[in-house]
Amino acid sequence: MSNTTRRSFLRSSVSVVGGMAAAVAALEPLKELDPEDFGGLESFIQKHYKQMSATDMDEALRRIEAQVKRRYDVDAVAKDVRPREGVEFVYALNLSRCVGCRKCVYACVEENNQSRTPEMQYIRVLEMPRGSIDMEQGNHHYDRPTVPDDDHFYMPVQCHQCADPPCTKVCPIEATWQESDGITVVDYDWCIGCRYCEAACPYWARRFNFSEPQIPTADVNPDIAYLSNRPRSKGVMEKCTFCLHRTREGGLPACLEVCPVGARKFGNVLDPESEVSRILRTKRVFVLKEDVGTLPRFFYYFDERYPQGSMPPDPVHPIPVRNGGEEGR
């Protein structure tokens, strides 16, 4: 791990603009930290995730539970879920089947405690003209009474959990990194909100909290994890984590479970018998923006019996569609 810490980063930064007076001014906001906020003083001064002992982590999890209780009056259960040996997660999405209903978008919002006001969404569903996979031609603000539309196909986009992620390289304090199972994570307590990672991501997959996230108490998911779906605070980045609080314990991502047409597949690519391994061996698979060299673990494919961009016959009855909201801001 880099020797840079948040404190040394701030110290070196303020030295550029001059002396101890500037340092004092830069640290002045610490006086305003509310201990009841998710970005309170305790979270600011704690160790980096990779340096935390079991006792440190237990204290952090109890603090997070107490903060959720104070803010939402919800009895949350916080945990730290580590990668499993011999597992590398990949996602495969069948574009021949996706109908653009956006059910995956809202299942993700609910599972991962994303802000409702303002709206925060990790998944964008692009309505694409047939015959093209150019993201720039996609429209994620499509507004139709039902989907699918005969003249388009649909391409969900989220974090691609790249094997060579540019987002982690630009973070000045290693608040984001890739873990052994391929999932790129964010330590919300360590993030300083510089947004370098957001700028580096070629898939528009990171989201920044410009204001304090708001979630109705009745909608808070109490089953939370330190590096995944715990409530976040203003001024930090967040992103899809393949629902690691579920998938590292043998479950499936929420977006997959809610898909009405079975377009989403997920699993361990190191297991040759897994469904995703079979798909990668047998289907016409591609990744977005292959030329940028990020080596995504999020793959797209078409069923061989359908032309590229077409739909299978009668995949589902027309589905009512919710609007795009903040999606892909």
N, C-alpha and C positions, 0 to 999 in steps of 0.2 A: 504494500500500500504506500501511496505517496506520503512523504513526511509533512505535507502541507495540512494544516488544520484550519478551521474557520477563524480561530483567533490569530494565527500567524498570517493568514490571508488578509484579514482586515488590517493587521498591523503593517504588513508590507504595502498594502494599498494606500493607507493614509500617509505613509512616509513619502510617497510620491508627491502628494499635495502639500507636504510641509509640516514637520515637527509635531511636538506633543500637543500643541493647541488643536491641531487638526484631528489628532487621535482622540482627544477628549470629545470633540464635537461629533466625531463619527460614532463613538460609543454612547452618546447621550440617549439615544432611543431605548437603551437597555433599562433605563429608569422607568419607562412606560410599560414594560412587559407585565402583563396581568398573569399571575400564577394560575388562574383558572382557564386561560386560553390554551389552545392546542400548541401554540408557539411560545409558551411561557419560559421563564428563566431556567427551570430544571431541564427542559428539552434542549435549550441553547447550550448549556455547559456540559451536557453528558458526552461520553466518549463516542467515537465513531463506532458504527455497528460492528465492524470487524474486530474492534478492540474491546468490546464489552464482554465481561465475564458473565457466567450464569446468574450471579447475584445482581449484577448491573441490569441485565435484561429483565429479570423478575421485577426489579424495582420500576423499570420503565413501563412494563406491562401493567402493573398495578396503578401507576400514575395515569396511564391512558384510560384505564377503566374508570378511574375516579373522575377524570375530565369529561368522559362521555356521560357519566351519571349527573355531574353538575350541569352540563350544558343541555342535555336532552331528557334527563330523568329516565334513562334507559340503563338496565343492568347488563352491560356488555361483558363478554368473555374474550380477552385478548390473549393471543398466543404468538409464538415465534416458530414458524414452520420452515425447516431447513430442507435443502435439496436431498433427494435420495440417490444412492449410488447406482450407477448403471442406467440412468435415465437422462434422456435428452428429448425435450418436448418439441413437437412440431404441430402445425395447424395446416389443414388442407381444406379448401373451400371449392365446392362444385358450382361453377358459374352457370352450368346448364340447368341447375335446379333453383338457385336463389331467385325469389320473386319480389324482393325489394320491400317487404312488409315492415321492416325496421323493428320487428319484435326483439331481435338481438340487441339493438341499441338500448332499448328501455329495460331489458332484463339485466344488462350490464350496469346501467345506472342504479338500479335497485340493489343489486348484489354488492356493488362496490362503493356504496355510500357516496355517490357523486352528488354534487350540489344541484338542487332544483332551482334555486334563485341566488345568483344567475345560473342558467343551465350549464351543466358540464357533461360532455359525452365523449367517450373514448373511441367509439365506432362511428365512422361515416359510411353511409351507403350511397354510392354513386349510381345514378341512372345513366347508363352508357348507350350511345348510338351503336347499333349493330355493326359489327365489322371492325371495331376499334377497341384497343385496350389502353389508349392514351388517357391517363388520369385527368389531363387538362381539358378533355372534352366531356368529362363527367359533370353531372349536376346533382349536388346533395341536398338541394332545396326543393326538389320536385314535390308537387302538391296535387295528388290525384285522389278521387274518392275511393278507388280500388286499384290494386296492382295484381299481376304484372301488366304493363303496357306492351302491346304487340310490337311496337317499333323500337323497343329498347331491351337491354338486359341489365342486370344489377350486380354491382361489384362492391361489397363491403371492404373497408380499409381500416386497419387498426395498427397497433404496434406490431412490427414484423419480427421482433426478437432476433435481430441480426446477429450472425456469428462474428461479424466485424463491425460493431456498432459505432458510428461516428459520434453519437451523442455522449458516450462515456469518455471519449478522448478529449472533448473540449471542456469538461467540467473541471474548474480550477481546484476543487477540494474533494474530489471523489465522492460526491453525494449520490452519484448514480454509477452502477457497475453491473457487469454481467456475471451471473452465477453459474455453477457447474452444469445445471440442467438446461442452460440456454436462456433463462429468463433474465431480462434486464430489469433491475429494480431501482427504486429511489428511497433514500432515507429522508423522510419528510422533516425530521428534526435537524438534519445536517444541511439540507438545501438552503442556499442563501438567495435564491430567486434571481440569479443573473440571466437566466433564459438562454444561455449559450447552447444548451442541449436542444432546446426547441428549434433554434435556428439551424442546427446541424442536421436535424432529422429530415431525410428526403421524402418521408411519407406523411408529414404533418400529424404525427401520432402523439405528440406531447401537448399537455394542457397546463396553462398557468392560472393560478388563482389571483385575479386582479382585485377581488374583493372577498370578504369573509364568506365562505360557503354556507349555504342554508339548506337544512334538511328537516322536513316536518318530523316531529317526534315519532309519530306512528309509522314512518317510513324508514327509520334507522335500522339497519341490519346489525344485530348485536354480536354476531359471530365474526370477529375481526382478527386481523394479523398485523404484526408490526410493519412488514414490508409490503402490505397489500391494501386491504380495504378499510383500514381504520379511518375515521374522519380526519380531514386535513384542515389546514389553516390558510389564511390569506398570505400571499407572497411566496408560495412554494409550487414546484412543478409536480405533476402527477401523470400517470399513464396506465395503460393496460399491463397487467402482470400475468396473463393467462389464468386469472383467478387462482393464484398459487396457494391460497389458503384452502382451496378445494382440491386442486389437481395434485398437489404434493401429498395429499392424504388419500389418493385413489379416486377422487371424484372427477367431474367434468366441468368445463367452463359454463357459466350460466348462459352465455350466448348460444352455445351449442344445444343445451337442453331445451331451450324454448323454440328453436327453429322448427317451423311446421312442416318443412319439406325435406329435412335431412340433408341440407346442403353443407353442413359443417362437420368436419371430422378432426379428431384430436387424439394424440397419443405419443408413445415413446418410440422414436425412430430407431433406437438401438435394439429394439425387439423386432426381429425379422418377421414375426408372426402377427404383429400389430396391424390394424387396418390402415394406418397412415403409411407404414412401410410398404404395404401392398399397393397403395395408391401411387406412391412415388415410383414404384417399379413398373406399373402397368398402364398408367394414364398419361395423357398429354399434359404435362405439368409445366408451369412457368411461374416466374416471380416478376413483380413490378420493378421497374427501373434497374434491370440487371446490370446495366452499364456502369452504375455508380459503385459496384463492387462491395455492397454491404453484406451479401450472403444471407438473405432472409431465411427464417425458419417458418415463414408463412407462405404457403404455396397455393396457387390457383390451378384448376383443371377443368376440362370439359369432358362430358361423356363422349366416347368415340362415335356413338351412333348418331350424334347430333352435330350439325355444322357449327363452327365457332360463332358464339353470340346468339344461338337459337335457344329455344326453350323446349323441354320435353312436352309431349302432348298431355294436356290436362293435368298439370302437376298438383294443383289444388283449385278449389273454387276461388273466384276473385276475393281478395282479402282487403278489408278496410285498412288504410294506411294512415299513420300519424305523421304530422309534419316534421320537418327536419330540425326545427328549433335551433339551438346553438351549434348543433352538430357540425364539426369541421371548421369552427371559427378561425 
